[in-house]
C-alpha cells in the first residue's frame, strides 16, 4: 500500500492523500490551501495525472478538505465521490459559496486563476456524489481490477465529532487496512459529541496533527473555558460594549450560537439579536433540521428558533451602530480583507468598551493572527487596508477547539495499534512532537512524514 501526500505545503494546507494498492486508486479529500492564492492553493495533482482514479472519499466539508473537488473531477472524470449523508447535504452549498468568493477575489485582488470552477460545474458535480450512513461498509473499487474470488476494496465512515457530517475513513483491502482520521475531536463540544472511533483497528494510520504544538494546561477543562467565555461576554455587555466572535461558518458558528442560546436560557444574557453571516445562517438551519440524525448534545435545541438571528451584510459592517451592546458571530475566522469580520474588527478595536473574542485557530500571517498578537494600546499592521491600526479593545482567546488534543491522539495510536503511522495536516513542529511522542510510547510503530508530493510505501 502506497500513500502520496498531495498537499502543496509543508503545513496544514490542502488536505489530499493518494492511496494505491492491489491495482486500485483512492483519493482521500481534495482541499485548497488557505494560505495560498491561485494555482498554488491546489493539491499537487500533476504527481498523479495519467493514472486511473476509482473514487474520492471526503472526510468533511471544510474547504481545506473539499475546496478543489471539482478540479479533481476534471482530472479524473470517472471517479465517484463518496461522503457521509450529512456531508452530502452541505457539499453543494460549500462549493457554490467558494465560487462566489473566488469570483470576488478575482475582481478585488486580481487573481486571474479564479474561479477554479463555475457554478455550472458544481451543479454537474452533484451527479457523481453519493452520501452514506456512518458504519456502513461500501465497496468502491473497480470490479475489473479485482482478482477472481476476491471482493473489491471497501470503506466505512466513522463519526469524527469534528463538524456536521465529519468522518474518519476505514479502508479495507485484501491484505491491508488503512484508517484516515480526517479532522477528529475526542472530547464533547457544546453541540457535537466526541468521535466514535472506539473500535477502530488498522495496519496503517494516516493522522492529523493540528494540535501537536498545543500543550493542554494541567487543570484545563472545556466547561471552565466556556464559563470564562461567558463571563467575558457578560463583562463587555455590562459596560455597553459590543462583542465580535470571528468563526468559521460550518461548526464554530453553531457551537458559539449554542453557548449563547444556553446562556440566554439561564438568563445570564438578555434576549437580543445575534448578527451572523449568510452562510453561517444556512449551515445553522441544517444543524437544526438534522439535529436528531447527528450525534449531538441538546438534540431538541433549535438555534434558529431559540435565537433572533440577523444576517449582517458586508456593507452593514461598515456602518452598523454599536449602541446598546451587540453580539456578532461572523464568518471569516481569519478576518481576511473585504469581509464583515475584518471591517467590524477594524472599527471595534479602537474602542476599549468592545471585545473581540477568538474561539479557534488564527494563522499568524492573517489579520486575525496579527490582531491577536498585537499588544494592548499598540499600533500595528492589521491588513493592507489598515497598515497603522490601533488596538485598544479587549482581545481574548478561548480554547474551544474542534480538534483532538495531542495526548488523546497519541492514546488513539495505541488503540489502533498500526504498523505504520503517516503524519500530516499539521505544522512541522506539531508533526515533530507527534513523531517523538509516538516513538517514545510505541517504539515498534514506524512513523512517516511525507513532504509535499512525496510517496511513502507502507
C-alpha positions in Angstrom: 0.0 0.0 0.0 1.5 3.3 -1.1 0.4 6.8 0.1 1.3 10.1 -1.6 0.9 13.4 0.1 -0.6 15.9 -2.4 -0.7 18.9 0.0 1.3 21.7 -1.8 2.7 23.0 1.5 4.6 21.5 4.5 1.8 22.5 6.9 -2.0 22.1 7.4 -2.7 23.3 3.9 -4.8 21.5 1.3 -5.6 18.0 2.5 -5.3 15.4 -0.2 -3.9 11.9 0.0 -3.5 9.5 -2.9 -3.7 5.8 -1.8 -2.9 3.0 -4.1 -2.9 -0.8 -3.6 -3.8 -4.0 -5.4 -4.3 -2.0 -8.6 -6.9 0.4 -7.1 -6.5 4.1 -6.5 -8.4 6.2 -4.0 -8.1 10.0 -3.2 -8.8 10.9 0.4 -10.0 14.6 0.4 -9.3 17.3 -2.1 -8.9 20.6 -0.4 -7.4 24.1 -1.1 -4.6 25.7 0.8 -6.0 28.6 3.0 -2.6 30.4 3.0 -2.0 30.3 -0.8 -3.8 32.1 -3.7 -4.4 30.9 -7.2 -3.0 27.6 -8.5 -0.6 27.4 -5.6 -3.6 26.6 -3.4 -4.4 23.4 -5.3 -3.2 19.9 -4.4 -0.3 18.5 -6.5 -2.4 16.7 -9.0 0.4 16.7 -11.5 2.1 14.0 -9.4 -0.7 11.5 -10.2 -2.1 12.6 -13.6 -2.4 9.9 -16.1 -3.4 7.3 -13.5 -6.9 5.9 -13.2 -8.8 7.0 -10.1 -11.5 4.8 -8.8 -13.1 7.0 -6.1 -12.7 10.1 -4.0 -13.7 9.8 -0.3 -14.5 13.0 1.6 -13.9 13.3 5.3 -15.9 16.6 5.8 -16.9 19.8 4.1 -14.3 22.4 5.3 -12.6 24.0 2.3 -9.1 22.8 3.2 -10.6 19.3 2.6 -13.1 19.8 -0.2 -12.3 23.1 -1.9 -10.7 21.6 -5.0 -13.1 18.6 -5.6 -14.4 19.9 -8.9 -10.8 20.3 -10.1 -10.0 16.8 -9.1 -13.0 15.5 -11.1 -11.9 17.5 -14.1 -8.6 15.4 -13.9 -10.4 12.2 -13.0 -13.9 12.3 -14.6 -14.7 8.7 -14.0 -14.2 8.8 -10.2 -17.2 8.5 -7.9 -17.3 10.8 -4.8 -18.2 9.2 -1.5 -19.1 11.0 1.7 -21.4 10.8 4.7 -25.1 11.5 4.0 -24.8 14.6 6.3 -21.9 16.0 4.3 -23.9 15.3 1.1 -26.4 17.9 2.4 -23.6 20.5 2.7 -21.3 19.9 -0.2 -23.0 21.9 -3.0 -23.6 24.9 -0.7 -20.0 24.9 0.3 -18.7 24.8 -3.3 -21.2 27.3 -4.7 -20.1 29.7 -1.9 -16.5 29.0 -2.8 -17.2 30.1 -6.4 -18.7 33.3 -5.2 -15.7 34.1 -3.0 -13.2 33.3 -5.8 -15.1 35.5 -8.3 -15.0 38.4 -5.8 -11.2 37.8 -5.2 -10.6 37.8 -8.9 -12.2 41.3 -9.1 -10.8 42.7 -5.8 -7.3 41.1 -5.8 -6.7 40.5 -9.5 -6.2 36.7 -9.0 -6.7 35.6 -12.6 -6.7 31.9 -11.8 -10.0 32.3 -10.0 -12.5 30.9 -10.1 -11.1 27.3 -10.3 -14.6 26.1 -11.3 -18.0 27.5 -12.2 -21.5 27.2 -10.6 -22.4 25.0 -13.6 -19.6 22.6 -12.8 -20.7 22.4 -9.2 -24.2 21.5 -10.3 -22.8 18.8 -12.6 -20.6 17.6 -9.8 -23.7 16.6 -7.8 -24.4 13.7 -10.1 -21.4 11.7 -9.1 -21.7 12.3 -5.3 -23.1 9.7 -3.0 -23.9 10.0 0.7 -23.8 7.1 3.1 -24.6 6.5 6.7 -21.9 6.0 9.3 -20.8 2.5 9.9 -21.9 1.1 6.6 -19.3 -0.9 4.6 -19.2 0.4 1.0 -17.5 -1.4 -1.9 -15.8 1.3 -4.1 -13.0 -0.4 -6.2 -13.4 -1.2 -9.9 -14.6 -4.8 -10.2 -12.5 -5.5 -13.3 -9.3 -4.9 -11.3 -10.2 -7.4 -8.6 -8.8 -10.9 -8.7 -11.4 -13.8 -9.1 -12.8 -14.9 -5.8 -11.8 -11.6 -4.0 -14.3 -8.8 -3.3 -13.3 -5.2 -4.2 -11.9 -2.9 -1.6 -14.4 -1.3 0.8 -14.5 1.7 3.0 -16.5 2.7 6.1 -17.2 6.1 7.6 -16.9 6.6 11.4 -18.2 9.7 13.1 -15.3 12.0 13.8 -17.0 14.5 16.1 -15.3 17.5 14.4 -18.1 19.1 12.5 -21.5 18.3 11.0 -21.0 15.1 8.9 -17.3 14.7 9.6 -15.8 11.3 9.4 -12.8 9.1 9.8 -12.5 6.6 7.0 -11.5 2.9 7.3 -10.3 1.3 4.0 -10.3 -2.4 3.8 -8.2 -4.1 1.1 -7.5 -7.8 0.7 -4.3 -7.8 2.7 -4.2 -4.4 4.5 -6.4 -1.9 6.3 -5.9 1.8 6.5 -7.6 4.4 8.7 -7.7 8.1 7.9 -8.7 10.3 10.8 -9.6 13.4 8.8 -10.1 16.1 11.4 -11.1 14.5 14.6 -12.3 15.6 18.1 -12.1 13.2 21.1 -14.0 15.4 23.5 -17.6 16.6 23.6 -18.3 20.0 22.3 -21.4 22.1 23.2 -23.4 20.5 20.4 -21.5 17.7 18.8 -20.4 14.7 20.8 -16.9 13.1 20.7 -15.7 10.9 17.9 -16.9 7.3 17.8 -13.6 5.7 16.9 -13.5 3.3 19.9 -13.3 0.0 17.9 -11.1 1.2 15.1 -8.1 -1.1 14.3 -5.9 -0.8 11.2 -2.4 -1.7 9.8 -1.8 1.9 8.6 -3.0 5.1 10.3 -3.0 8.4 8.4 -3.4 11.0 11.2 -4.0 14.7 11.5 -1.6 16.6 13.8 -3.2 20.1 14.1 -2.8 20.4 17.9 0.7 18.9 18.2 2.2 22.3 19.4 -0.6 22.9 21.9 0.1 21.6 25.4 -3.1 21.3 27.5 -2.8 23.1 30.8 -2.9 20.8 33.8 -6.3 21.9 35.2 -7.9 22.8 31.9 -11.5 21.7 31.1 -13.8 22.7 28.3 -16.5 23.5 30.8 -14.3 26.1 32.6 -13.3 27.6 29.3 -16.9 28.0 28.3 -17.6 29.7 31.6 -14.6 32.0 31.1 -16.0 32.9 27.6 -19.5 33.6 29.1 -18.0 35.8 31.8 -16.1 37.8 29.3 -19.2 38.4 27.1 -21.1 39.5 30.2 -18.4 42.0 31.2 -18.4 43.6 27.7 -22.2 43.9 27.6 -22.3 45.3 31.1 -20.1 48.3 30.0 -22.4 48.6 26.9 -19.7 47.5 24.5 -20.2 45.0 21.6 -18.7 41.6 21.1 -17.3 40.1 17.9 -16.6 36.4 17.6 -15.0 35.6 14.3 -15.9 32.0 13.5 -16.0 29.6 10.5 -19.4 29.2 9.1 -19.5 25.5 9.5 -19.0 24.2 13.0 -17.6 27.1 15.1 -20.6 29.3 14.3 -23.1 26.8 15.5 -21.1 25.9 18.6 -20.9 29.6 19.6 -24.6 30.1 18.9 -25.4 27.1 21.1 -23.4 28.6 24.0 -25.2 31.9 23.6 -28.6 30.2 23.5 -27.9 28.2 26.7 -26.7 31.4 28.4 -30.0 33.1 27.4 -32.0 30.2 28.7 -30.2 30.7 32.1 -30.9 34.4 31.8 -27.3 35.3 32.1 -27.6 37.1 28.8 -30.7 39.1 27.8 -32.6 38.2 24.7 -31.3 40.2 21.8 -30.5 39.8 18.1 -27.3 37.8 17.2 -25.7 39.0 14.0 -24.3 36.3 11.8 -23.1 35.8 8.2 -25.4 34.4 5.4 -23.5 31.1 5.0 -23.5 30.7 8.8 -27.3 31.0 8.8 -27.6 28.3 6.1 -25.5 25.8 8.0 -27.3 26.7 11.2 -30.6 25.8 9.6 -29.2 22.4 8.5 -27.9 21.8 12.0 -31.5 22.3 13.2 -33.2 20.3 10.5 -30.9 17.3 11.0 -30.4 17.6 14.8 -31.9 14.2 15.5 -29.7 12.4 13.0 -26.4 13.9 14.1 -24.7 12.5 17.2 -25.1 15.6 19.4 -25.9 17.1 22.7 -29.2 19.1 23.1 -30.9 17.5 20.0 -34.0 19.5 20.8 -32.1 22.8 20.8 -33.2 24.6 17.5 -30.9 27.6 17.2 -33.0 29.4 14.6 -36.0 29.2 16.9 -34.2 29.9 20.2 -32.3 32.9 18.9 -33.2 36.0 17.0 -30.6 35.7 14.2 -30.0 38.6 11.9 -27.8 38.2 8.7 -25.3 41.0 8.5 -24.2 42.1 5.0 -20.7 43.3 4.3 -21.9 46.8 3.7 -23.7 46.9 7.1 -20.5 46.0 8.9 -19.1 49.4 7.8 -21.9 51.4 9.4 -24.0 49.4 11.9 -24.1 51.4 15.2 -22.8 49.7 18.4 -25.2 51.4 20.7 -26.7 49.2 23.5 -24.2 46.4 23.0 -24.4 43.9 20.2 -23.2 40.4 19.6 -21.7 39.4 16.2 -20.7 35.8 15.2 -19.3 36.3 11.8 -17.8 34.1 9.1 -14.1 34.5 8.3 -12.2 33.3 11.3 -9.0 34.7 9.8 -10.6 38.2 9.3 -9.4 38.4 5.7 -10.0 41.7 3.9 -13.4 42.7 2.4 -15.3 40.6 4.9 -17.7 41.7 7.6 -15.4 40.3 10.4 -12.5 42.4 9.1 -14.5 45.6 8.8 -16.2 45.2 12.2 -12.9 44.4 13.9 -11.2 47.5 12.4 -14.0 49.7 13.9 -14.2 47.9 17.3 -10.5 47.5 18.1 -10.2 51.3 18.6 -12.7 51.4 21.5 -11.8 49.8 24.9 -15.5 49.1 25.6 -15.7 46.4 22.9 -14.4 42.8 23.0 -13.1 40.6 20.1 -13.0 37.0 21.2 -11.3 34.2 19.3 -12.5 30.6 19.7 -10.4 28.8 17.2 -7.1 28.8 15.3 -5.9 32.0 13.7 -3.0 31.9 11.2 -0.3 34.3 12.4 0.0 35.7 8.9 -3.6 36.8 8.6 -5.3 39.9 10.0 -6.8 37.8 12.8 -3.4 36.4 13.8 -1.8 39.9 13.8 -4.6 41.3 15.9 -4.3 38.5 18.4 -0.5 39.2 18.7 -0.8 43.0 19.0 -0.1 44.5 22.4 -2.8 46.5 24.1 -2.5 50.1 23.1 -0.1 49.3 20.3 -0.2 50.4 16.6 0.3 47.5 14.2 -0.4 46.4 10.6 -3.8 44.8 10.7 -4.1 44.5 6.9 -3.2 46.2 3.7 -6.3 48.4 4.2 -5.2 49.2 7.7 -1.4 49.4 8.0 -1.5 51.5 11.2 -4.4 50.2 13.2 -4.5 50.7 16.9 -5.6 48.0 19.4 -7.5 49.4 22.4 -10.3 46.9 22.8 -10.4 43.6 24.9 -8.8 40.8 22.9 -9.1 37.3 24.3 -8.5 33.7 23.1 -10.7 30.8 24.2 -9.8 27.2 23.6 -13.0 25.8 22.2 -11.2 23.7 19.6 -12.9 21.1 17.5 -9.7 19.2 17.0 -8.4 16.4 19.3 -5.8 17.3 21.9 -2.4 15.8 21.2 -2.4 13.4 24.2 -5.7 11.9 23.1 -4.4 11.3 19.6 -1.3 9.5 21.0 -3.6 7.3 23.0 -5.6 6.7 19.9 -2.5 5.4 18.2 -2.1 2.9 20.9 -5.7 1.8 20.5 -5.4 1.3 16.7 -2.0 -0.4 17.1 -0.9 0.2 13.5 2.3 -1.0 11.9 2.8 2.4 10.3 1.6 6.0 11.2 1.6 8.6 8.5 1.6 12.1 9.9 0.0 15.1 8.1 -2.3 18.1 8.4 -0.1 20.0 10.9 2.7 22.5 11.1 6.3 21.0 11.1 6.7 21.5 14.8 3.4 19.8 15.5 4.3 16.7 13.4 7.7 16.6 15.1 6.1 16.5 18.5 3.8 13.6 17.4 6.7 11.7 15.9 8.7 11.9 19.1 5.8 11.0 21.3 4.7 8.0 19.2 8.3 6.7 19.0 8.6 7.0 22.8 5.2 5.4 23.6 5.2 2.9 20.8 8.7 2.2 19.6 7.7 -0.7 17.3 5.5 1.6 15.2 7.1 3.1 12.1 6.4 6.9 11.8 6.4 8.6 8.3 6.1 12.2 7.5 5.9 12.6 3.7 6.6 16.0 2.3 4.6 17.8 -0.5 4.3 15.3 -3.4 6.2 12.6 -1.6 5.1 9.0 -1.8 5.7 6.5 1.0 5.5 2.7 0.9 3.6 1.4 3.9 
